[in-house]
Amino acid sequence: MANNVDALYIFLLVVSGMMTVAIFTLVLVFAVRYRKRPGQRAEQIDGSHALEITWSLIPFCIFMVFFAWGAIIFFQERKPPQNSAEVYTVAKQWMWKFEHMEGQREINELHVPIGRDVKMIMTSQDVIHSFFVPAFRIKQDVLPGRYTVAWFHATKAGTYHLFCAEYCGTMHSGMVGSVVVMEPKDYEAWMGGGGNQPLAVTGEKLFTELGCVTCHRSDTQGRGPNLVSIFGKPVLLEDGRTVVADENYIRESILQPGAKIVNGFKPIMPTFQGQISDEQLNALVAYVKSLSQAPSGQTGGRKMATATP
């Protein structure tokens, strides 16, 4: 996306520069051409509708080009491609914590492969931060209490600066990191050296430890909704509304289960607010998502009978 962003920015500069030169040139020409002369008096003249329409219509068309071009880039940046590699991110004063779906964890350093779409699923542990990689031309605010998303597709190996672009406190300038873009074979070697279990497996264990399995069953006996294949699907609520079961919906259902009650179920689920960390919450969300990605009844090679809180 960097080339498109740069092209739009250069276009804005060129048009602005041309207009600046045109305006100052006309000011000088008119100042000389219509300067005050002895014996000459100013006369009131009627305006030209054709001229006024022209100098209104041309800038309008130029501004619409700005708008359309910018809107296209905006929507491209807002919608990650399907099957992107997902990285959960927790921002806190004063560091970036990353966890790959494969289980690898990093602090202030993010390793990604060339030629792969990478989706950042981000939340803040304290205040508002902003994930900014200048070389990729992406910046996304990271908010407490919810997920925001950014994505990129690295095309050149190297190490690139990562900054927090939102003033987040006295050590804001020290909240820096790097994105390390690697060749696919090097990335696979790096990924295979950690020995960590997949994030969804961690979430599955936590799901069991918290007792979620007692209510969220894959049969009809559960007191909570069946979460198998729920991710990304519309959910009918008791008040008649329909919402999509995305990451923020799952997160909210865990922390504030009474906010959106699924039709046909009672508000009996307890809140886990303050009982689990953001990292554990990410694992639970990843586990619920895995129930929609794996074949029916299977997740990560394990037999599955339930889904998350």
Residue frames as qw, qx, qy, qz and C-alpha x, y, z in Angstrom:
[[0.000, 0.883, 0.469, 0.000, 0.00, 0.00, 0.00],
 [0.408, -0.602, 0.039, 0.685, 2.98, 2.30, 0.45],
 [0.293, 0.074, 0.517, 0.801, 3.24, 3.08, -3.27],
 [0.057, -0.687, -0.616, -0.381, -0.41, 4.11, -3.45],
 [0.373, -0.824, -0.287, 0.317, -0.09, 6.29, -0.34],
 [0.427, -0.399, 0.237, 0.776, 3.06, 7.93, -1.71],
 [0.216, 0.324, 0.600, 0.699, 1.47, 8.52, -5.12],
 [0.162, -0.825, -0.517, -0.161, -1.54, 10.25, -3.55],
 [0.443, -0.740, -0.098, 0.496, 0.71, 12.35, -1.32],
 [0.392, -0.156, 0.399, 0.814, 2.90, 13.40, -4.27],
 [0.087, 0.564, 0.627, 0.530, -0.23, 14.25, -6.27],
 [0.285, -0.870, -0.382, 0.126, -1.47, 16.46, -3.42],
 [0.450, -0.578, 0.121, 0.670, 1.90, 18.24, -3.26],
 [0.330, 0.119, 0.544, 0.762, 2.06, 18.76, -7.04],
 [0.032, -0.724, -0.578, -0.374, -1.49, 20.16, -7.27],
 [0.379, -0.843, -0.240, 0.295, -0.92, 22.36, -4.20],
 [0.469, -0.380, 0.265, 0.752, 2.36, 23.63, -5.66],
 [0.234, 0.347, 0.588, 0.692, 0.80, 24.38, -9.04],
 [0.161, -0.835, -0.497, -0.174, -2.07, 26.25, -7.42],
 [0.458, -0.722, -0.081, 0.511, 0.32, 28.24, -5.23],
 [0.392, -0.136, 0.409, 0.813, 2.40, 29.27, -8.25],
 [0.094, 0.550, 0.630, 0.541, -0.74, 30.12, -10.25],
 [0.265, -0.864, -0.421, 0.076, -2.23, 32.24, -7.47],
 [0.426, -0.655, 0.072, 0.620, 0.93, 34.26, -6.78],
 [0.352, 0.083, 0.531, 0.766, 1.54, 34.72, -10.52],
 [0.008, -0.702, -0.586, -0.404, -1.97, 36.10, -11.00],
 [0.360, -0.834, -0.267, 0.323, -1.59, 38.37, -7.97],
 [0.417, -0.427, 0.264, 0.758, 1.60, 39.87, -9.44],
 [0.229, 0.294, 0.624, 0.687, 0.15, 40.19, -12.96],
 [0.122, -0.801, -0.549, -0.204, -3.02, 41.84, -11.72],
 [0.414, -0.743, -0.143, 0.507, -1.06, 44.13, -9.39],
 [0.323, -0.256, 0.387, 0.825, 0.97, 45.40, -12.37],
 [0.110, 0.379, 0.698, 0.598, -1.78, 45.35, -14.97],
 [0.234, -0.769, -0.496, -0.328, -4.40, 47.08, -12.86],
 [0.458, -0.288, -0.342, 0.768, -2.21, 49.33, -10.77],
 [0.032, 0.874, 0.357, -0.330, -3.43, 52.82, -9.98],
 [0.479, 0.254, 0.296, 0.787, -2.70, 55.37, -12.72],
 [0.008, -0.323, -0.167, 0.932, -3.10, 59.19, -12.69],
 [0.400, 0.192, -0.214, -0.870, -6.56, 60.25, -13.85],
 [0.487, -0.064, -0.807, -0.329, -7.96, 56.74, -13.84],
 [0.515, -0.243, 0.436, -0.697, -10.88, 55.79, -11.65],
 [0.135, 0.013, 0.990, -0.036, -12.12, 52.30, -10.72],
 [0.562, -0.005, -0.276, -0.780, -15.37, 51.19, -12.31],
 [0.608, -0.048, 0.693, -0.385, -17.86, 48.70, -10.94],
 [0.423, 0.246, -0.702, -0.518, -18.29, 45.73, -13.30],
 [0.877, -0.109, 0.108, -0.455, -20.73, 42.83, -13.29],
 [0.467, -0.381, 0.796, 0.058, -19.38, 39.32, -12.61],
 [0.519, 0.302, -0.644, -0.475, -19.27, 36.54, -15.18],
 [0.862, -0.169, 0.284, -0.385, -21.42, 33.51, -14.39],
 [0.904, 0.352, -0.239, 0.042, -19.41, 31.36, -16.80],
 [0.334, 0.587, -0.573, 0.464, -16.15, 32.34, -15.11],
 [0.458, -0.440, 0.518, -0.573, -17.52, 31.73, -11.61],
 [0.958, 0.013, 0.099, -0.268, -18.89, 28.32, -12.59],
 [0.761, 0.483, -0.390, 0.187, -15.56, 27.41, -14.18],
 [0.200, 0.521, -0.631, 0.538, -13.41, 28.32, -11.18],
 [0.644, -0.298, 0.452, -0.541, -15.85, 26.49, -8.88],
 [0.957, 0.160, -0.012, -0.242, -16.26, 23.36, -11.00],
 [0.647, 0.524, -0.513, 0.210, -12.58, 22.71, -11.75],
 [0.066, -0.469, 0.711, -0.520, -11.45, 22.75, -8.07],
 [0.784, -0.124, 0.325, -0.514, -14.47, 20.63, -7.16],
 [0.920, 0.306, -0.222, -0.100, -13.44, 17.96, -9.70],
 [0.409, 0.536, -0.634, 0.380, -9.86, 18.03, -8.42],
 [0.356, -0.380, 0.611, -0.597, -11.02, 17.66, -4.81],
 [0.908, 0.026, 0.123, -0.400, -13.27, 14.75, -5.79],
 [0.758, 0.415, -0.488, 0.125, -10.21, 13.03, -7.26],
 [0.023, 0.472, -0.684, 0.556, -8.49, 13.51, -3.88],
 [0.655, -0.194, 0.407, -0.607, -11.53, 12.11, -2.10],
 [0.938, 0.191, -0.114, -0.266, -12.06, 9.08, -4.35],
 [0.609, 0.471, -0.581, 0.264, -8.38, 8.16, -4.41],
 [0.107, -0.417, 0.659, -0.617, -8.07, 8.55, -0.64],
 [0.781, -0.116, 0.253, -0.560, -11.27, 6.58, -0.03],
 [0.893, 0.268, -0.350, -0.092, -10.01, 3.66, -2.12],
 [0.408, 0.418, -0.673, 0.455, -6.77, 3.54, -0.13],
 [0.394, -0.348, 0.489, -0.696, -8.68, 3.90, 3.15],
 [0.896, -0.031, 0.093, -0.433, -10.95, 0.94, 2.46],
 [0.785, 0.352, -0.495, 0.125, -8.00, -1.16, 1.29],
 [0.182, 0.421, -0.663, 0.592, -6.24, -0.42, 4.57],
 [0.546, -0.265, 0.381, -0.697, -9.34, -1.13, 6.68],
 [0.932, 0.064, 0.070, -0.351, -10.10, -4.60, 5.26],
 [0.290, -0.513, 0.796, 0.140, -7.44, -7.29, 5.80],
 [0.589, 0.243, -0.641, -0.428, -7.40, -10.04, 3.17],
 [0.925, -0.245, 0.060, -0.283, -8.78, -13.42, 4.14],
 [0.962, 0.003, -0.108, 0.252, -6.31, -16.02, 5.36],
 [0.170, 0.812, -0.365, 0.423, -3.93, -13.36, 6.66],
 [0.616, -0.046, -0.627, 0.475, -1.41, -14.46, 9.28],
 [0.390, -0.823, -0.207, -0.357, -2.78, -13.10, 12.57],
 [0.478, 0.124, -0.516, 0.700, -0.72, -11.54, 15.34],
 [0.414, -0.812, -0.406, -0.066, -2.34, -10.52, 18.63],
 [0.381, 0.393, -0.237, 0.803, -0.88, -7.33, 20.06],
 [0.451, -0.788, -0.396, 0.141, -1.12, -5.85, 23.54],
 [0.314, 0.595, -0.154, 0.724, 0.21, -2.31, 23.95],
 [0.581, -0.738, -0.309, 0.152, 1.12, -1.03, 27.40],
 [0.003, -0.939, 0.287, -0.188, 3.29, 1.65, 28.93],
 [0.285, 0.774, -0.268, -0.498, 5.93, 1.35, 27.48],
 [0.238, -0.280, 0.881, 0.297, 6.13, -1.70, 25.26],
 [0.716, 0.233, -0.303, -0.584, 4.56, -3.74, 22.48],
 [0.466, -0.199, 0.853, -0.128, 3.75, -7.38, 23.23],
 [0.607, 0.322, -0.456, -0.566, 3.13, -9.68, 20.25],
 [0.549, -0.120, 0.816, -0.138, 1.87, -13.25, 20.13],
 [0.348, 0.247, -0.684, -0.591, 1.68, -15.26, 16.92],
 [0.855, -0.068, -0.071, -0.510, -1.04, -17.85, 16.38],
 [0.792, 0.212, -0.559, 0.125, 1.71, -20.48, 16.47],
 [0.743, -0.600, -0.255, 0.149, 2.49, -19.43, 20.05],
 [0.597, 0.150, -0.129, 0.777, 5.68, -17.41, 19.55],
 [0.235, -0.918, -0.290, 0.132, 5.80, -14.37, 21.83],
 [0.545, 0.301, -0.014, 0.783, 7.83, -11.19, 21.33],
 [0.229, -0.847, -0.283, 0.387, 8.33, -7.84, 23.02],
 [0.018, 0.855, -0.160, -0.493, 9.10, -4.71, 20.95],
 [0.010, 0.424, -0.752, -0.505, 10.14, -6.85, 18.00],
 [0.779, 0.324, 0.355, -0.403, 7.85, -8.41, 15.43],
 [0.212, -0.290, 0.812, 0.459, 9.07, -11.04, 12.95],
 [0.702, 0.495, 0.298, -0.417, 7.09, -11.51, 9.74],
 [0.630, 0.028, 0.624, 0.461, 7.79, -13.19, 6.38],
 [0.112, 0.326, -0.385, -0.856, 8.04, -11.54, 2.97],
 [0.320, -0.005, -0.712, -0.625, 5.02, -11.94, 0.73],
 [0.272, -0.399, -0.869, 0.104, 2.47, -12.75, 3.43],
 [0.290, -0.649, -0.181, -0.680, -0.51, -10.69, 4.49],
 [0.369, -0.107, -0.708, 0.593, -0.23, -9.98, 8.22],
 [0.363, -0.692, -0.356, -0.512, -3.25, -8.93, 10.30],
 [0.210, 0.150, -0.599, 0.758, -2.57, -7.16, 13.59],
 [0.491, -0.641, -0.518, -0.282, -5.36, -7.63, 16.18],
 [0.353, 0.254, -0.410, 0.802, -4.55, -5.02, 18.79],
 [0.456, -0.792, -0.364, -0.180, -5.71, -3.82, 22.18],
 [0.164, 0.606, -0.418, 0.656, -4.26, -1.61, 24.93],
 [0.571, -0.301, -0.692, 0.322, -3.71, -2.59, 28.53],
 [0.282, -0.466, -0.389, 0.743, -3.85, 0.99, 29.81],
 [0.168, 0.684, 0.081, -0.705, -4.16, 4.14, 27.65],
 [0.716, 0.676, 0.139, -0.108, -4.52, 4.93, 23.96],
 [0.456, -0.439, 0.548, 0.547, -1.47, 4.00, 21.90],
 [0.640, 0.680, -0.035, -0.357, -0.94, 4.05, 18.13],
 [0.788, -0.084, 0.516, 0.326, 0.78, 1.36, 16.04],
 [0.371, 0.889, -0.106, -0.245, 2.88, 3.19, 13.44],
 [0.732, -0.124, 0.465, 0.482, 5.34, 1.69, 10.94],
 [0.175, 0.757, -0.131, -0.616, 6.45, 4.60, 8.70],
 [0.070, -0.336, 0.789, 0.510, 8.03, 2.38, 6.04],
 [0.142, 0.319, 0.927, 0.139, 4.72, 0.54, 5.57],
 [0.185, -0.207, -0.196, -0.940, 2.67, 3.78, 5.61],
 [0.537, -0.488, -0.645, -0.239, 0.30, 2.35, 8.22],
 [0.008, 0.187, -0.544, 0.818, -0.87, 3.82, 11.52],
 [0.543, -0.451, -0.598, -0.380, -3.70, 2.56, 13.70],
 [0.340, -0.535, 0.399, -0.663, -4.82, 3.67, 17.14],
 [0.511, -0.083, -0.845, 0.134, -4.75, 0.93, 19.78],
 [0.418, -0.509, 0.030, -0.752, -7.55, 1.36, 22.33],
 [0.099, -0.114, 0.875, -0.461, -8.21, -0.07, 25.79],
 [0.512, 0.226, 0.582, -0.590, -11.30, -2.25, 26.08],
 [0.776, 0.531, 0.203, -0.274, -11.60, -3.27, 22.42],
 [0.686, -0.054, 0.514, 0.512, -9.74, -4.58, 19.39],
 [0.396, 0.805, -0.128, -0.424, -8.58, -2.52, 16.45],
 [0.862, 0.139, 0.418, 0.252, -7.07, -4.01, 13.31],
 [0.201, 0.812, -0.379, -0.395, -4.27, -3.09, 10.91],
 [0.910, 0.102, 0.366, 0.164, -2.66, -5.14, 8.18],
 [0.125, 0.806, -0.445, -0.370, 0.33, -5.03, 5.86],
 [0.948, 0.265, 0.143, 0.103, 2.11, -7.08, 3.21],
 [0.336, -0.758, 0.411, 0.380, 5.89, -6.77, 3.48],
 [0.806, 0.592, 0.019, -0.008, 7.77, -6.90, 0.16],
 [0.483, 0.671, -0.432, 0.361, 11.39, -6.33, 1.16],
 [0.798, -0.322, -0.394, 0.323, 13.53, -7.99, 3.82],
 [0.255, 0.475, -0.270, 0.798, 14.96, -5.74, 6.50],
 [0.328, -0.461, -0.643, 0.516, 14.35, -4.18, 9.88],
 [0.018, -0.590, -0.314, -0.744, 11.85, -1.32, 10.06],
 [0.002, 0.115, -0.495, 0.861, 11.07, 1.16, 12.82],
 [0.354, -0.585, -0.702, -0.198, 7.94, 0.75, 14.92],
 [0.056, 0.185, -0.324, 0.926, 6.69, 3.74, 16.91],
 [0.049, -0.651, -0.708, 0.270, 3.82, 4.67, 19.17],
 [0.174, 0.343, 0.285, 0.878, 2.30, 7.68, 17.40],
 [0.402, -0.744, -0.343, -0.409, -0.07, 8.70, 20.21],
 [0.034, 0.530, -0.540, 0.653, 1.22, 10.55, 23.27],
 [0.770, -0.325, -0.526, -0.158, 0.76, 7.94, 26.00],
 [0.689, -0.706, -0.095, 0.131, 2.68, 9.37, 28.95],
 [0.233, -0.891, 0.331, 0.207, 6.09, 10.54, 30.08],
 [0.459, -0.369, 0.732, 0.341, 7.99, 7.68, 28.41],
 [0.711, 0.595, 0.253, -0.277, 6.07, 7.91, 25.14],
 [0.385, 0.792, -0.438, -0.184, 9.23, 8.61, 23.12],
 [0.168, -0.467, 0.867, -0.035, 10.77, 5.40, 24.46],
 [0.738, 0.192, 0.582, -0.283, 7.93, 3.17, 23.27],
 [0.442, 0.626, -0.486, -0.421, 9.72, 2.01, 20.15],
 [0.796, -0.082, 0.600, 0.005, 10.28, -1.32, 18.48],
 [0.119, 0.471, -0.658, -0.575, 11.03, -2.89, 15.14],
 [0.882, 0.284, 0.219, -0.304, 9.43, -5.08, 12.50],
 [0.260, -0.469, 0.773, 0.340, 11.85, -7.68, 11.15],
 [0.804, 0.441, -0.018, -0.399, 10.89, -8.84, 7.67],
 [0.444, -0.416, 0.776, 0.167, 12.47, -12.17, 6.80],
 [0.413, 0.249, -0.733, -0.480, 12.77, -14.50, 3.85],
 [0.838, -0.196, -0.158, -0.485, 10.16, -17.30, 4.10],
 [0.834, 0.052, -0.514, 0.194, 12.72, -20.04, 4.85],
 [0.259, 0.271, -0.524, 0.765, 14.40, -17.90, 7.52],
 [0.497, -0.312, 0.140, -0.797, 11.02, -17.09, 9.03],
 [0.897, -0.139, -0.331, -0.257, 10.03, -20.76, 9.17],
 [0.660, 0.131, -0.569, 0.472, 13.33, -21.57, 10.89],
 [0.038, -0.292, 0.402, -0.867, 12.75, -18.77, 13.41],
 [0.683, -0.257, -0.050, -0.682, 9.14, -19.82, 14.01],
 [0.897, -0.067, -0.429, -0.082, 10.14, -23.44, 14.59],
 [0.488, 0.295, -0.592, 0.569, 12.70, -22.60, 17.26],
 [0.311, -0.481, 0.268, -0.775, 10.38, -21.51, 20.05],
 [0.284, -0.081, -0.940, 0.169, 8.69, -24.75, 21.11],
 [0.304, 0.085, 0.408, -0.857, 5.54, -22.86, 22.16],
 [0.253, 0.397, 0.882, 0.010, 2.06, -24.30, 21.86],
 [0.047, 0.448, 0.491, 0.746, -0.41, -22.64, 19.49],
 [0.172, -0.134, 0.274, -0.937, -2.43, -19.76, 20.91],
 [0.687, -0.181, -0.316, -0.628, -5.71, -21.61, 20.27],
 [0.713, -0.114, -0.675, 0.154, -4.49, -24.59, 22.33],
 [0.196, 0.032, -0.518, 0.832, -3.66, -22.24, 25.21],
 [0.427, -0.127, -0.006, -0.895, -7.16, -20.83, 24.88],
 [0.735, -0.151, -0.577, -0.324, -8.69, -24.32, 24.89],
 [0.533, -0.101, -0.695, 0.471, -6.97, -25.18, 28.16],
 [0.031, -0.016, 0.332, -0.943, -8.05, -21.88, 29.70],
 [0.558, -0.159, -0.346, -0.738, -11.57, -22.49, 28.44],
 [0.722, -0.217, -0.656, -0.021, -11.67, -25.73, 30.39],
 [0.400, -0.057, -0.574, 0.712, -10.03, -24.32, 33.52],
 [0.187, -0.066, 0.149, -0.969, -12.56, -21.48, 33.73],
 [0.326, 0.277, 0.828, -0.362, -15.44, -23.95, 33.54],
 [0.396, 0.372, -0.215, -0.811, -16.77, -22.64, 30.23],
 [0.238, 0.088, -0.910, -0.329, -17.21, -26.26, 29.02],
 [0.116, 0.276, 0.865, -0.403, -20.11, -26.79, 31.41],
 [0.360, 0.624, 0.358, -0.594, -22.38, -24.36, 29.56],
 [0.433, 0.656, -0.351, -0.509, -21.00, -24.00, 26.04],
 [0.614, -0.079, 0.782, 0.068, -21.51, -27.48, 24.69],
 [0.128, 0.233, -0.668, -0.695, -21.68, -28.76, 21.14],
 [0.096, -0.368, -0.913, -0.150, -24.95, -30.62, 21.87],
 [0.260, -0.605, -0.362, -0.660, -28.36, -29.24, 22.81],
 [0.642, -0.553, -0.498, 0.186, -27.84, -29.63, 26.57],
 [0.447, 0.036, -0.210, 0.869, -25.73, -26.52, 27.07],
 [0.107, -0.802, -0.472, 0.351, -27.03, -23.50, 28.96],
 [0.047, -0.708, 0.215, 0.671, -24.97, -21.24, 26.71],
 [0.673, 0.643, -0.127, -0.343, -24.78, -20.87, 22.92],
 [0.895, 0.037, 0.313, 0.315, -22.92, -23.47, 20.88],
 [0.061, -0.856, 0.257, 0.444, -19.77, -21.68, 19.74],
 [0.580, -0.038, 0.681, 0.445, -18.71, -24.11, 17.03],
 [0.327, 0.374, 0.574, 0.651, -18.57, -22.27, 13.69],
 [0.054, -0.862, -0.452, 0.224, -19.99, -19.11, 15.26],
 [0.316, -0.553, 0.156, 0.755, -17.13, -16.77, 14.38],
 [0.040, -0.158, 0.506, 0.847, -17.91, -14.40, 11.52],
 [0.114, -0.436, -0.828, -0.333, -21.59, -15.41, 11.48],
 [0.303, -0.459, -0.041, -0.834, -24.63, -13.25, 12.36],
 [0.224, -0.196, -0.854, 0.426, -26.00, -13.74, 15.87],
 [0.328, -0.610, -0.423, -0.584, -29.63, -12.99, 16.75],
 [0.098, 0.125, -0.609, 0.777, -30.00, -11.21, 20.10],
 [0.046, -0.477, -0.836, 0.268, -32.96, -11.30, 22.46],
 [0.122, 0.615, 0.224, -0.746, -33.86, -7.68, 21.64],
 [0.666, 0.653, 0.345, -0.105, -34.23, -8.55, 17.93],
 [0.159, 0.863, -0.406, -0.256, -30.91, -7.09, 16.79],
 [0.963, 0.173, 0.053, 0.198, -28.42, -9.05, 14.74],
 [0.140, -0.879, 0.433, 0.145, -24.68, -8.66, 15.25],
 [0.787, 0.439, -0.429, 0.064, -21.67, -10.32, 13.66],
 [0.839, -0.524, 0.089, 0.120, -19.61, -12.56, 15.94],
 [0.561, 0.675, -0.305, 0.371, -16.22, -10.93, 15.37],
 [0.558, 0.098, -0.558, 0.606, -13.27, -10.52, 17.73],
 [0.109, -0.274, 0.293, -0.910, -14.84, -7.58, 19.56],
 [0.736, -0.292, -0.219, -0.571, -18.13, -9.44, 20.03],
 [0.831, -0.108, -0.518, 0.169, -16.33, -12.42, 21.57],
 [0.344, 0.190, -0.458, 0.797, -14.24, -10.15, 23.78],
 [0.359, -0.315, 0.113, -0.871, -17.30, -8.28, 25.00],
 [0.820, -0.242, -0.367, -0.367, -19.19, -11.51, 25.64],
 [0.719, -0.040, -0.558, 0.413, -16.40, -12.70, 27.93],
 [0.255, 0.060, -0.389, 0.883, -15.95, -9.46, 29.86],
 [0.356, 0.121, 0.262, -0.889, -19.51, -8.11, 29.74],
 [0.057, 0.154, 0.962, 0.219, -21.75, -11.12, 29.07],
 [0.167, 0.623, 0.666, -0.375, -24.92, -9.17, 29.81],
 [0.052, 0.478, -0.198, -0.854, -24.29, -6.58, 27.10],
 [0.542, 0.273, -0.478, -0.635, -25.62, -8.72, 24.24],
 [0.573, -0.063, 0.760, -0.301, -27.77, -11.70, 25.22],
 [0.130, 0.099, -0.837, -0.523, -28.23, -14.33, 22.52],
 [0.668, -0.073, -0.118, -0.731, -31.83, -15.08, 21.65],
 [0.871, -0.088, -0.441, -0.198, -33.12, -18.16, 23.47],
 [0.658, -0.019, -0.556, 0.508, -30.63, -17.99, 26.35],
 [0.432, -0.867, -0.248, -0.020, -30.78, -16.46, 29.82],
 [0.221, 0.802, -0.351, 0.430, -28.22, -13.93, 31.19],
 [0.857, -0.514, 0.005, -0.023, -26.61, -16.38, 33.60],
 [0.798, 0.283, -0.187, 0.498, -22.98, -16.16, 32.47],
 [0.481, -0.777, -0.074, 0.399, -20.63, -14.51, 35.03],
 [0.344, 0.915, -0.199, 0.071, -18.22, -11.82, 33.98],
 [0.881, -0.086, -0.053, 0.463, -14.51, -12.52, 33.71],
 [0.174, 0.871, -0.087, 0.451, -13.61, -8.83, 33.94],
 [0.258, -0.780, 0.459, -0.338, -10.49, -8.49, 36.11],
 [0.870, -0.274, 0.398, -0.098, -10.03, -12.27, 36.35],
 [0.838, 0.198, 0.332, 0.384, -8.07, -12.82, 33.15],
 [0.267, -0.556, 0.257, 0.744, -5.30, -10.84, 31.49],
 [0.505, 0.661, -0.161, -0.531, -5.37, -9.42, 27.99],
 [0.147, 0.429, -0.858, -0.243, -3.05, -12.22, 26.87],
 [0.255, 0.133, 0.938, -0.195, -5.46, -14.85, 28.24],
 [0.491, 0.589, 0.331, -0.550, -8.36, -13.05, 26.63],
 [0.362, 0.601, -0.521, -0.486, -6.54, -13.14, 23.30],
 [0.021, -0.189, 0.979, 0.067, -6.05, -16.89, 23.72],
 [0.391, 0.369, 0.750, -0.385, -9.76, -17.43, 24.38],
 [0.485, 0.669, -0.012, -0.563, -10.70, -15.38, 21.33],
 [0.226, 0.502, -0.760, -0.346, -8.22, -17.33, 19.22],
 [0.209, 0.017, 0.971, -0.117, -9.72, -20.60, 20.48],
 [0.494, 0.534, 0.493, -0.477, -13.27, -19.56, 19.58],
 [0.427, 0.677, -0.329, -0.501, -12.08, -18.57, 16.12],
 [0.014, 0.353, -0.917, -0.185, -10.35, -21.93, 15.72],
 [0.453, 0.236, 0.806, -0.298, -13.71, -23.65, 16.20],
 [0.579, 0.690, 0.169, -0.399, -14.86, -22.07, 12.96],
 [0.283, 0.719, -0.565, -0.289, -11.65, -22.76, 11.08],
 [0.170, -0.274, 0.946, -0.002, -11.21, -26.43, 12.00],
 [0.425, -0.148, -0.777, -0.441, -13.35, -29.31, 10.67],
 [0.655, -0.474, -0.070, -0.584, -16.48, -30.00, 12.67],
 [0.914, -0.397, -0.065, -0.056, -15.62, -31.62, 15.98],
 [0.830, -0.009, -0.067, 0.554, -11.89, -30.99, 15.65],
 [0.030, 0.985, -0.106, 0.130, -9.53, -28.22, 16.68],
 [0.021, -0.785, 0.610, -0.108, -5.78, -28.32, 16.54],
 [0.476, 0.243, -0.845, -0.007, -5.88, -32.09, 16.22],
 [0.097, 0.001, 0.819, -0.565, -7.93, -32.49, 19.42],
 [0.181, -0.513, -0.799, -0.256, -11.44, -33.82, 19.73],
 [0.037, -0.103, 0.210, -0.972, -13.70, -30.96, 20.72],
 [0.142, -0.519, -0.843, 0.001, -16.99, -30.90, 22.52],
 [0.150, -0.830, -0.409, 0.348, -17.39, -27.27, 23.48],
 [0.391, 0.628, 0.108, 0.665, -16.59, -23.67, 22.74],
 [0.341, 0.129, -0.404, 0.839, -15.76, -20.50, 24.72],
 [0.055, -0.488, -0.627, 0.605, -17.50, -18.41, 27.36]]
